[in-house]
Amino acid sequence: MSLLPSPRPTAHPLRYSYGTNGLTDLRLDDALSLLADLGYDGVGLTLDHMHLDPLTPDLAARTHKLARRLDELGLGVTIETGARYVLDPRRKHGPSLLDPDPAQRARRADLLVRAVQIATDLGAHAVHCFSGILPTDTATAGEADAEEDAVADGEASEDAAWKRLTETLTPVLDAATAAGIPLAVEPEPGHLLATLDDFHRLRTALGSPDALGLTLDIGHCQCLEPLPPADCVRAAAPWLRHVQIEDMRRGVHEHLPFGDGEIDFPPVLEALAAVGYQGLVSVELPRHSHAGPQLAQQSLPFLHHAAAVSTPPDADRPPIPGEGSTASEGRTP
């Protein structure tokens, strides 16, 4: 099967990318060339050992070379930080921003600060991250006294985890603010920060810094948000800095190729265009690298077709969180 570029619609403003975590069997330059040949506008670059290793001693030189290549190919970029074992070969996504050990949390924060620097060097439009799962143990010896007092005052282990999250993200947000690069936090099923409500809890706790934005995964909306995905887009619009997209079924966190799940995509893309989203819309199929080139070829025409399908005005849609009296706080009821 030849890999031909997708015909590009002339009237739709959205720009599409494909995540390298779904192309892990390809060398990075081969992946970038493939996406450019197919007509993608950009790439969702996951920092990992097989593509751009954030821990390599010659990171600056590799990043500089990559910046030239992206420019040659005309590809935009978002920096993704969801590599499974980039920091710990034994723990998936470990250590996280919630790790009981402060030194381990600092390792994750350092990775995110590195990601901000890489994003700056590459001209990326955002840096993605997520919270991690709630640890089963609530404190290390160094934290025990402080957290014991907190628990005595009625603070649960989940509240302690939220405190860790806000404290550990603070230096990352400082770096993002200095660089002018949004840090786009993703609600992830099964994580401490799993929903749009959770994002607003974090945003409020941090004082709504300008550098803090949202990564909205459309499949995750279908999986567990109470609103339809298109309404999630409208609700999230003021904070939307990055979008991931794939198919998914209700209640099942499994990233699926387009057409294999339950999502109605034309209203979603219509909503993204209507709210004026300017970043990349990145196809996210991290468990499908074995068929990555074929799925990359199929996904872009699917999205272009879905974007071209007109949808009727949604006059009878339910109220959207953030509208009306709660708009200033952006929180769902």
Buried (B, 14 or more C-beta within 10 A) or exposed (E): EEEEEBEEEEEBEBBBBBBBBBBBEBEBEEBBBBBBBBBBBBBBBBBBBBBBBBEEEEBEEBBEEBBEBBEEBEBBBBBBBBBBEBBBEEEEBBBBBBBBBEEBBBBBBBBBBBBBBBBBBBEBBBBBBBBBBBBEEBBBEEBEEEBEEBBEEEBEBEBBBBBBBBBBBEBBBBBBBEBEBBBBBBBBBEBBBBBBBBBBBBBEBBEEBEBBBBBBBBBBBBBBBEBBBBBBBBBBBEBBBBBBBBBBBEEBBEBBBBEEBBBEBBBBBBBBBBBEBEBBBBBBBBEBBEBBBEBBBBBBBBBBBBBBEEBEEBEEBEEBBBEEEBEEEBBBE
